[in-house]
Amino acid sequence: MRYSFFWWPLHPLGYALCYSWTIIVFWFPCFVAWLIKVVVMRYGGMKMYLRARPFMLGLIMGEFSMAVVWALIAWAFTAPAPSFPWP
């Protein structure tokens, strides 16, 4: 449908991933990221989107960097590393 009709809003990967554990847990952060992108694109345009992209990537890299730092601290002091509460 997506290839035949340009107005079809649903992506085929959405059907495959909708019942996976990752989407069940991370649907809200994905929604917030999408909402921020829509607001930036609607009110700031492509210029604002290009200016905001390094900040958003910096947030992701900062989160990853802190996870690595805490894992190294836990390794150095032989303590259990902080982990994500997997179900």
Secondary structure, DSSP 4 states (H G I P E B T S, - for coil): -TTT-TT----HHHHHHTTSHHHHHHHHHHHHHHHHHHHHHHHHHHHHHHHHHHHHHHHHHHHHHHHHHHHHHHHHTT-PPP-----
